[in-house]
Amino acid sequence: MTHVTPAGKQHDSSGTGPSAAGKALYGGTGSRRITVRDIAAAKERGEKWPMLTAYDAMTASVFDEAGIPVMLVGDSMGNCHLGYESTVPVTMDEITILSAAVVRGTKRALIVGDLPFGSYQEGPVQALRSATRLVKEAGVGAVKLEGGERSAHQIELLVQSGIPVMAHVGLTPQSVNAYGGYPVQGRGEEAAQQLLRDAKAVQDAGAFAVVLETVPAEVAAEVTRSLHIPTVGIGAGPDCDAQVLVWTDMAGLTAGRVPRFVKQYAQLRQTLGDAARAFAEDVVQGAYPTAEHSFH
């Protein structure tokens, strides 16, 4: 049932509109999952929101309880959890299994499943087949794929088929072999204009949001102003509508150097290492287990 509030805006009391999620994406409340309609409403309100990657049920449940409204089961799992040197080797089987785990571990967050390299590049039909698998077998609420103008036809068919799509332009990690690394994208007038064309192409194709990765902050700001769908920045400056980080980077679990754009909010690698060493020392010294931890 829809009625008009005193402010003149429509309010949906059926439990299916944006108000059912508790208005704000971060810090809101609700008994259902966040949807792409809620994402669109946040853009209209000018609300910024956070997104994190997640790859397992337990970690995802922590982020869900913390109020993270959108989680990406990214092909970054290749680097973070599967031991690959890049995202390229990640398979549909791996994405599907881990996406299902994240869905099971959450109640409120919108879960976005990544389409890995080789699962959509052949064309729209292949993309639909892959995306359908993630929706049916894993239960994700949306999928993400890389590419601007070159992926517009894939996005269009997915959206027409009822599958929400988050696009990804700028630095696209699945193209690491073509780039020869992970260079900043969108520098220079021509490159900046191509980035804008890519962003508008995915918007016109029906994407509900677009990730901007490793692009100059000024270019990302211009893209954000030019679109009516939200931009999700990762190494794209402060003016994007949302920000995403790989959770192992964010929490300080990643070893070695992290990208310049990463801010570490904890040092979990040190914490886990300390816990493992304390456990080992207790075992070696006979201090664990004690009677407190034994059955009689």
N, C-alpha and C positions, 0 to 999 in steps of 0.2 A: 504494500500500500504506500502510495506516495502523496505527500501533502506539502504545502508551501509554508516555510517557517516565517516568522516575523521579519527576518532579514531579506526575505524574498527569494531564498534559495530552496531548491527542492531537497527534502529530507526523506530518505528511504527507510521506512520502519519495518521492511520485510525481512531484514537480516541478511540481505544479499548485496547491498550497496556499500560504498566506501565507509559509511558511518559504522557499519558492523565491525570493522577492524579497529575501532577506537580512534578514528581520525588520524592521528599522527602515526607514521610508519614505525619510527623508533619511539618507544615509550607509550605506544598505544596499547589498548587491550581489546580482546575479542575472543569469540569462541570458534572462529573459523580461520582458515588460512588467508593470508594476504594474496591478492590477485593483481593482475595487470591493471584493473580499473583503479585500484588503490594507488598504484604507481603513477598513473595519469593524474589522479586527483592531487597527489603530492606536488607534482610539477606545477599545477595550477595554483596551489597555495604558496609556492616558492619554498617548500620544505626540503632541506637537505637530508639525505639518509645514508646509512652505512651498509656495505655489503662485504661479506667475508667468504672465502672459500671454505669448504668442508668436505671431508672424504670418508667419514665414518659416523656411526650413530652416536657414540658417546660424546665426541667433540661437538657434533652438531647439536646435541641436546643442551650442552653448556651454552652455546651461542644463542639457541632459541630461548633459553631461560634468561639470558642477558638482554633479550629484546632485539637482536639483530633481525631485521625484517626480510632480508633477501640473502640467500646463500647460493653460491655457485659451486657445483661439483665440477671443478675445472679440470681440463686435461693437464693442468699444472701438477696433478697427482703423479704424472710421469717423473718429474724432477723431485717432488717432495716425498713421495711414499713408495714409488715402485722402483726407484734406483736407476731410471733412464737418464741419459745425458740431456734430453730435450723432451718436448711434448709429442714429437712425431710418432714414436712407437706405440702410443696408447691406443688400445683397441675399443671397439664398441662393447665387447664383453666386459672389459674392465670398468668402463664408464657406467654401464648398466648396473653392475653389481654394487659399486660404491654409491651410485645415485639412490638405489633402493634402500641402502643402509641409512643414508642421510634422511630420506623421507621418513623412514621408520623412527628415527631419533628425534623428529621435530613435530610440532603441532601447529605453530602459527606462521612460520616463515614461508615465503615463496621459494621453492627450490627450483633452480635453473640447472639443467644438465647440459654439459658441453658436448658438441658433436666433434669427435676427434678427426684428425687428419685422415683423409681417404674415405670418409663416411658421407660426404655431400658434394665433393668436387666434380663428380661425374655429371651432375645436373639435378634438376628439381625432383625427379622421381626417386633417385637414390637418397636425396636429402629427406624426402617424405618418409621413405621406408625406415631410415635410421631414426628420425625424430619420433615416428610412431612407436618404435620399439621402446624408446626412453619413456614415453608417456604411458604406454600400456604395461610394460614390465617393471619399470622403476617407480612410476607414479609421479614423475616430476610435473610441475605446473607450467614450465616453459623450457625452451632450449636456447642455446647460444651457438652461433657459428661465426667464423671469421670472414672478412671480406666486405668491401663496399659495393661498387657498381658490379663487380664480377659475381657477387652472390645475390644480387637483387631478385633474380628469377626464382632461386631456391626459397628465399624468404617469402616471396609473394605466394607461392604454392602452399607453403606450410601454413601461413596465416589464413589463406582461403580454406584450408582444410581444418581449421580450428585449433591450430597449435601456435601459441604465442612465441614470438622470437625476440631474443635480445641479440643485437648485432654487435660487431667488434671491428673497429677500424683503427688506423694508425699503425703501430707496431703489432703485427700479427705473428705470434711466436711459432705457429705451424709453418711459417715461411722462413724459418731460421737458415735453412740451407741456401735459399735464394739471396737472403740478406748478407750471409757470411758473418752473422752475429746478431746483435740486438740494438741496431742504431736508432737514434731519435728520428722520428718521422715528421713530415710537415714543415721542415725548415726551408725557408725561401718562398717566394711568392707563388711559383708554379706548384710546388709541393703542398703549400697551404691550401691553394684553390682545389687541388685534387682531393685533399682530405675533406674539404667542405662538400664537394660533389659526392664523395663516397657516403658521407653522413646523410645528405639529403636523399640519396638513392635508397638507402635502407629505410629511411623514414617513409618515403613514398611507397616502398614495397610493403609496408605495414608493420615494421619492427616497433615494439613498444618502448624500447630503450636502446642505447648504443654505448658500448664501451669505447673510450678513447684512451689508447695506451701509448705512453712514452712520446708525447708530442709537446711542443712549446706551449706554455701556459696561455700566452696571448692568442694562439690559434685555437686552443680548446675553448677559451672564453668566447671567441667569435662564433664557433660552431654551436656552443650552448645557446647563445642569443638567437641564433638563426633557426633553431629547431623547436618544434612544439612537443617533441618527446624528450624525456630526460637523458642527459649524458652521465655516464659513470666513468669517473676518472681513475686512472692508475698511472702515475707519473705524468699527469696532465694539468697540474696546477690546481688552485683553490676554487675556481669559478664553475666547475662542473656541478651538476645537480646532486650527484652522489659520489662516493669514493669507495673503492674496493682494494683490499690487500689479500695476498695469499696468507692464510692464517699462520703458517709456520714462520713466515717472515715477521709478521706483526708481533708474534709472541716470543720471538727470540729463540726459536728452535732450530732455525737454519744455521748450518755451519759455514764459516768463512764469510766472505764479503756478500753483502746484499745490495740490491739496486739503490741508487741515490735517493729515489723517492720513498723508500721504506722508512717508516718510523717504528721502532721496536718498543712495545708497551710492556714487555716483561722479558725475562731471561730464562726461559724454560729449559734451554739446553743445559745451563749451569745447574738449575734446580734439580732436574732429573739426574744429572750426573752425580750431584751431591747425594741424592737419595739412594742411588744404586751403590755408591761407595760405602755409605753408612750401613746399608743392608749387608753388603759383602763382609764388612769388618765385624759386624755382629755375629754372622754365621761362623767366620773363621775363629773368632775368640770365644765361641760358645755362649754368647749373650742372647742369641735368638735361636729357637724359640724358648721362652720361659714357661713356667707353670701356667701363667696367664694365657698363653697361646696354645695350651695343650689340652687334650681330652683325657678323662679318667673314667 
